[in-house]
Amino acid sequence: MDFNLWEFILGNLEAAGVIGGYVSISIIGVGLITFATREKLSGDRQIGPKWAHPLIGGLLGIIPGCGATIVVSSMYKKKKITFGGLLATFVATLGEGSFVLLGASDEADVAANLTAFLVVNAVGLVVGVILGYVADGIGFRKHIGEAPEPVEAEATHEHKTSSPFVNTLVENVGFYLLLAMAAFLLPGSIMALWGGGIAAIEGITVYVAIALTVVSIIYYLIYRYAYHGNCCSTGEDIRTNLHTSVADITLVVFFVFIGLFVANFIIDVLVGPERFDAWMTSSAGVVVLIAALIGVTPGCGGMIAVAVAYTAIPNFPLPALIAAAIATSGDGIFPLLASDRKDALIVTGIGFAAALVVGYGALAIGI
């Protein structure tokens, strides 16, 4: 086999950047909606009648991204939602993996991914709501009605660096550069949803997609390890909200590239497409378990990796994607771990157990 590493890297950079164009639309759009409704979701009053909390939590959970889980974790800490509502949100969420399924490129078929997105969300919503009502029905971890804890300020983009250079890179240069590239890719991304394109800019679009991935990787690493920012935090103004969205975009693109690179290297180089396709078909049960284990890891990286695998690997079983989605808690698990480690571990354990039951159930009935 004649393997060209440079062409392989460029191909994966381009594929991740194309998906990044769709990710940008989704994350910025959902971010603005979450920002607009933030006050209603995190106010001082309970979010609806107590009996409806699991249903409300489940509906919040299927909102693409991790913003809803962050907000629900905050509401649970302030005793504004029941444990059943919290559990329903975390079971239903796809986290940032939803943006991968909402993306499209040569690696990802639009119609198939949208179908998977709807099926996974429907299953997660039903399972989450049922588990939420069971938890509240038996009075598990009941705390509504107790005196609420003092309200603390919501998480913002406060950071620990004092380097003006790093601040400038993150808050200005990288921020505006990424927004500009996302805006450039926007028309082509929209046209591609209907199978079209813009011939006049096809050539430069390839380079912009590659640049988006490269800049996203650099930005994410600087943002995470030098700027010490927190993805999926909330802001009090539009610019801070956009800053959060840009950070989330780079996080997703970073993990999408890693996922594509590893998956395609294994398939195309180490194993071979035909042998891998046969193994994937005959070992679906193992894949479900592996996907659930990856999905249950804290944060959204695991779910992104499984979603990328689903879009890139032929015959990747849908039950494995469902198992990962139910197991994942997204980035909302981090504030919950900080405020109530025991409940965070309980939610994670229930989600993982449900993921295995539902994943193997879906495999048994041929979904």
C-alpha positions as CSV (number, residue, x, y, z in Angstrom):
1,M,0.0,0.0,0.0
2,D,1.4,3.4,-1.0
3,F,0.7,5.6,2.0
4,N,1.4,9.3,1.9
5,L,1.4,10.7,5.4
6,W,1.3,14.3,4.3
7,E,-1.8,13.8,2.1
8,F,-3.4,11.8,4.9
9,I,-2.9,14.6,7.4
10,L,-4.2,17.2,5.0
11,G,-7.2,15.1,4.1
12,N,-8.2,14.8,7.8
13,L,-7.5,18.5,8.5
14,E,-9.9,19.3,5.6
15,A,-12.6,16.9,6.7
16,A,-12.5,18.2,10.3
17,G,-12.6,21.8,9.0
18,V,-15.7,21.1,6.8
19,I,-17.4,19.5,9.8
20,G,-16.3,22.6,11.8
21,G,-18.2,24.8,9.4
22,Y,-21.5,23.1,10.4
23,V,-20.4,22.9,14.0
24,S,-19.9,26.7,14.0
25,I,-23.5,27.2,12.8
26,S,-24.9,24.9,15.4
27,I,-22.8,26.0,18.4
28,I,-23.2,29.7,17.8
29,G,-26.9,29.4,17.1
30,V,-27.6,27.2,20.2
31,G,-25.3,29.4,22.3
32,L,-27.3,32.5,21.5
33,I,-30.6,30.7,22.2
34,T,-29.2,29.4,25.5
35,F,-28.0,32.9,26.4
36,A,-31.4,34.4,25.6
37,T,-33.2,31.9,27.8
38,R,-30.5,31.8,30.5
39,E,-32.3,34.0,33.0
40,K,-35.5,32.0,32.8
41,L,-33.6,28.7,33.3
42,S,-31.5,29.9,36.2
43,G,-33.8,32.3,38.1
44,D,-34.8,32.0,41.7
45,R,-38.1,30.1,41.2
46,Q,-38.5,26.4,40.6
47,I,-38.6,25.5,37.0
48,G,-42.2,24.5,36.7
49,P,-44.2,22.1,38.9
50,K,-42.2,19.4,40.7
51,W,-44.1,16.6,38.9
52,A,-42.9,17.9,35.5
53,H,-39.2,18.1,36.4
54,P,-38.1,14.9,34.7
55,L,-40.0,15.8,31.5
56,I,-38.5,19.3,31.6
57,G,-35.1,18.0,32.3
58,G,-35.3,15.5,29.4
59,L,-36.4,18.2,27.0
60,L,-33.5,20.5,28.2
61,G,-31.1,17.6,27.7
62,I,-31.8,17.1,24.0
63,I,-30.8,20.7,23.3
64,P,-27.6,20.3,21.2
65,G,-24.4,21.0,23.2
66,C,-23.6,21.1,26.9
67,G,-25.1,24.5,27.8
68,A,-28.3,22.9,29.2
69,T,-26.5,20.4,31.4
70,I,-24.4,23.3,32.8
71,V,-27.6,25.3,33.6
72,V,-29.4,22.2,35.1
73,S,-26.4,21.4,37.3
74,S,-26.6,25.0,38.6
75,M,-30.3,24.7,39.2
76,Y,-29.9,21.4,41.0
77,K,-27.3,23.0,43.3
78,K,-29.8,25.7,44.1
79,K,-32.5,23.1,44.7
80,K,-34.6,24.4,41.8
81,I,-35.0,21.0,40.1
82,T,-35.4,17.5,41.4
83,F,-32.8,14.7,41.1
84,G,-35.1,13.1,38.6
85,G,-34.9,16.2,36.5
86,L,-31.2,16.3,36.7
87,L,-30.9,12.6,35.8
88,A,-33.2,13.0,32.8
89,T,-31.1,15.9,31.5
90,F,-27.8,14.0,31.8
91,V,-29.2,10.8,30.3
92,A,-30.9,12.6,27.4
93,T,-27.9,14.8,26.4
94,L,-25.6,14.1,23.5
95,G,-23.3,16.9,24.6
96,E,-21.0,18.3,21.9
97,G,-21.4,15.0,20.0
98,S,-24.7,16.4,18.7
99,F,-22.8,19.0,16.7
100,V,-20.7,16.2,15.0
101,L,-23.9,14.4,13.9
102,L,-25.4,17.8,12.7
103,G,-22.3,18.3,10.6
104,A,-21.6,17.0,7.1
105,S,-18.6,16.3,4.8
106,D,-17.2,13.5,2.7
107,E,-16.9,11.7,6.0
108,A,-20.5,12.3,7.1
109,D,-23.7,11.7,5.1
110,V,-26.2,14.5,6.0
111,A,-29.4,12.4,5.8
112,A,-28.0,9.4,7.7
113,N,-26.6,11.6,10.4
114,L,-29.8,13.6,10.9
115,T,-31.7,10.3,11.2
116,A,-29.2,9.1,13.7
117,F,-29.4,12.4,15.6
118,L,-33.2,12.2,15.8
119,V,-33.2,8.5,16.8
120,V,-30.6,8.9,19.5
121,N,-32.3,11.9,20.9
122,A,-35.7,10.2,20.9
123,V,-34.3,7.2,22.7
124,G,-32.3,9.3,25.2
125,L,-35.3,11.5,25.9
126,V,-37.6,8.5,26.6
127,V,-35.1,6.7,28.8
128,G,-34.1,9.8,30.7
129,V,-37.7,10.8,31.4
130,I,-38.6,7.3,32.6
131,L,-35.5,7.1,34.9
132,G,-36.2,10.6,36.1
133,Y,-39.8,9.7,37.1
134,V,-38.7,6.5,38.8
135,A,-36.1,8.3,40.8
136,D,-38.5,11.0,41.9
137,G,-41.3,8.5,42.5
138,I,-39.3,6.5,45.0
139,G,-38.0,9.7,46.6
140,F,-34.4,9.1,45.6
141,R,-32.0,11.9,46.6
142,K,-35.0,14.1,47.5
143,H,-33.9,17.7,48.2
144,I,-36.6,20.0,46.8
145,G,-38.2,22.0,49.6
146,E,-35.0,22.3,51.6
147,A,-33.5,25.7,52.1
148,P,-31.6,26.7,49.0
149,E,-27.9,27.3,49.2
150,P,-26.7,30.9,48.7
151,V,-26.7,31.8,45.1
152,E,-23.3,32.2,43.7
153,A,-22.3,34.0,40.5
154,E,-22.6,31.8,37.4
155,A,-19.4,30.6,35.8
156,T,-17.8,33.0,33.5
157,H,-14.7,33.2,31.4
158,E,-12.5,34.2,34.3
159,H,-9.0,32.8,33.9
160,K,-5.7,32.7,35.8
161,T,-3.2,33.9,33.2
162,S,-1.7,37.3,33.5
163,S,0.1,37.2,30.1
164,P,-1.0,40.0,27.8
165,F,0.2,38.1,24.8
166,V,-2.0,35.1,25.6
167,N,-4.9,37.3,26.4
168,T,-4.6,39.0,23.0
169,L,-4.3,35.7,21.2
170,V,-7.4,34.3,22.8
171,E,-9.7,37.3,23.2
172,N,-8.9,39.1,20.0
173,V,-6.7,37.6,17.3
174,G,-7.8,34.0,17.5
175,F,-11.4,35.0,18.4
176,Y,-12.0,37.2,15.4
177,L,-10.0,34.9,13.0
178,L,-12.1,31.9,13.9
179,L,-15.3,33.9,13.5
180,A,-14.1,35.1,10.1
181,M,-13.3,31.6,8.9
182,A,-16.6,30.3,10.2
183,A,-18.5,33.1,8.4
184,F,-16.6,32.4,5.1
185,L,-17.6,28.7,5.3
186,L,-21.2,29.5,6.2
187,P,-22.7,29.9,2.7
188,G,-21.0,26.7,1.4
189,S,-22.1,24.8,4.4
190,I,-25.7,25.8,3.9
191,M,-25.6,25.0,0.2
192,A,-24.1,21.6,0.9
193,L,-27.1,20.7,3.0
194,W,-29.0,20.5,-0.4
195,G,-26.2,18.8,-2.2
196,G,-25.0,22.0,-3.8
197,G,-21.9,24.2,-3.6
198,I,-20.4,27.5,-4.7
199,A,-18.1,26.8,-7.6
200,A,-16.4,30.2,-7.5
201,I,-14.9,29.6,-4.0
202,E,-14.5,25.8,-4.0
203,G,-10.7,26.0,-4.3
204,I,-10.2,28.5,-1.5
205,T,-12.8,26.7,0.7
206,V,-10.4,23.7,1.0
207,Y,-7.7,25.9,2.3
208,V,-10.0,27.7,4.7
209,A,-11.3,24.4,6.0
210,I,-7.7,23.2,6.7
211,A,-6.9,26.6,8.3
212,L,-9.9,26.4,10.5
213,T,-8.8,23.0,11.9
214,V,-5.2,24.1,12.4
215,V,-6.2,27.4,14.1
216,S,-8.8,25.6,16.2
217,I,-6.2,23.1,17.5
218,I,-3.7,25.9,18.4
219,Y,-6.5,28.0,19.9
220,Y,-7.9,25.1,22.0
221,L,-4.5,24.2,23.4
222,I,-3.6,27.8,24.3
223,Y,-7.1,28.4,25.7
224,R,-7.0,25.3,27.8
225,Y,-3.5,25.2,29.1
226,A,-2.2,28.8,28.9
227,Y,-5.4,30.9,29.2
228,H,-6.9,28.4,31.6
229,G,-10.4,29.0,30.3
230,N,-13.4,26.8,30.7
231,C,-15.4,25.6,27.7
232,C,-19.2,25.6,28.1
233,S,-19.2,28.3,30.7
234,T,-21.9,31.0,30.6
235,G,-21.5,34.7,30.0
236,E,-23.4,37.9,30.9
237,D,-23.1,39.6,27.5
238,I,-23.2,38.7,23.8
239,R,-19.4,39.0,23.3
240,T,-18.7,36.7,26.2
241,N,-21.3,34.3,24.9
242,L,-19.6,34.3,21.5
243,H,-16.3,33.8,23.2
244,T,-17.7,30.7,24.9
245,S,-19.1,29.5,21.5
246,V,-15.7,30.0,19.8
247,A,-14.0,28.0,22.6
248,D,-16.6,25.2,22.2
249,I,-16.1,25.2,18.4
250,T,-12.3,24.7,18.8
251,L,-12.9,22.0,21.4
252,V,-15.2,20.0,19.1
253,V,-13.0,20.5,16.0
254,F,-9.9,19.4,18.0
255,F,-11.5,16.2,19.0
256,V,-13.1,15.7,15.6
257,F,-9.7,15.9,14.0
258,I,-8.1,13.5,16.5
259,G,-11.1,11.1,16.1
260,L,-10.9,11.2,12.3
261,F,-7.1,10.8,12.2
262,V,-7.1,7.8,14.6
263,A,-10.2,6.1,13.0
264,N,-9.0,6.6,9.4
265,F,-5.4,5.5,10.3
266,I,-6.7,2.3,11.9
267,I,-9.1,1.6,9.0
268,D,-7.0,2.6,6.0
269,V,-3.5,1.7,7.2
270,L,-3.4,-0.8,10.1
271,V,-6.3,-3.0,9.3
272,G,-7.6,-2.4,5.9
273,P,-11.2,-1.3,4.9
274,E,-12.5,-4.8,4.0
275,R,-11.2,-6.5,7.1
276,F,-12.3,-3.7,9.4
277,D,-15.8,-3.7,7.8
278,A,-16.1,-7.5,8.4
279,W,-14.9,-7.1,12.0
280,M,-17.3,-4.2,12.8
281,T,-20.2,-6.2,11.5
282,S,-19.3,-9.4,13.5
283,S,-18.3,-7.7,16.7
284,A,-21.2,-5.2,17.3
285,G,-21.6,-6.4,20.9
286,V,-18.1,-5.5,21.8
287,V,-18.4,-2.1,20.0
288,V,-21.5,-1.3,22.2
289,L,-19.5,-1.9,25.4
290,I,-16.5,0.1,24.2
291,A,-18.7,3.0,23.1
292,A,-20.4,3.1,26.5
293,L,-17.1,3.0,28.3
294,I,-15.8,5.9,26.1
295,G,-19.0,7.8,26.5
296,V,-19.1,7.6,30.3
297,T,-15.7,9.4,30.6
298,P,-16.2,12.9,32.1
299,G,-16.6,15.7,29.6
300,C,-17.6,15.7,26.0
301,G,-14.4,14.3,24.4
302,G,-15.5,10.7,24.6
303,M,-18.9,11.4,23.0
304,I,-17.3,13.4,20.3
305,A,-15.0,10.6,19.5
306,V,-17.8,8.0,19.3
307,A,-19.9,10.4,17.1
308,V,-16.9,10.9,14.8
309,A,-16.5,7.1,14.6
310,Y,-20.1,6.7,13.7
311,T,-19.8,9.2,10.8
312,A,-16.4,7.9,9.6
313,I,-16.5,4.1,10.1
314,P,-18.6,2.0,7.7
315,N,-21.2,-0.2,9.5
316,F,-20.6,1.4,12.9
317,P,-23.6,0.1,14.9
318,L,-26.3,2.6,15.8
319,P,-26.8,0.9,19.2
320,A,-23.2,1.7,20.1
321,L,-23.9,5.4,19.4
322,I,-27.1,5.2,21.5
323,A,-25.1,3.6,24.4
324,A,-22.5,6.3,24.3
325,A,-25.1,9.0,24.2
326,I,-27.0,7.7,27.2
327,A,-23.7,7.1,29.1
328,T,-22.3,10.6,28.5
329,S,-23.0,13.5,30.8
330,G,-21.2,16.1,28.8
331,D,-19.4,19.0,30.4
332,G,-22.3,19.5,32.9
333,I,-20.8,16.8,35.0
334,F,-17.9,19.1,36.0
335,P,-19.9,21.7,38.0
336,L,-21.9,18.8,39.5
337,L,-18.8,17.1,40.6
338,A,-17.6,20.4,42.2
339,S,-20.9,20.9,44.1
340,D,-22.0,17.4,44.9
341,R,-19.6,14.6,44.0
342,K,-21.8,11.8,45.4
343,D,-24.8,12.8,43.2
344,A,-22.4,13.2,40.2
345,L,-21.1,9.6,40.6
346,I,-24.7,8.3,41.1
347,V,-25.9,10.0,37.9
348,T,-22.8,8.6,36.1
349,G,-23.4,5.1,37.4
350,I,-27.1,5.1,36.5
351,G,-26.4,6.5,33.1
352,F,-23.7,3.8,32.3
353,A,-26.0,1.0,33.5
354,A,-28.9,2.3,31.4
355,A,-26.5,2.7,28.4
356,L,-25.6,-1.0,28.5
357,V,-29.2,-2.2,28.9
358,V,-30.6,0.1,26.2
359,G,-27.6,-0.4,23.9
360,Y,-27.8,-4.2,23.9
361,G,-31.6,-4.0,23.8
362,A,-31.4,-1.9,20.6
363,L,-28.9,-4.4,19.2
364,A,-31.1,-7.3,20.0
365,I,-34.2,-5.8,18.2
366,G,-32.1,-4.8,15.2
367,I,-32.1,-1.0,15.5
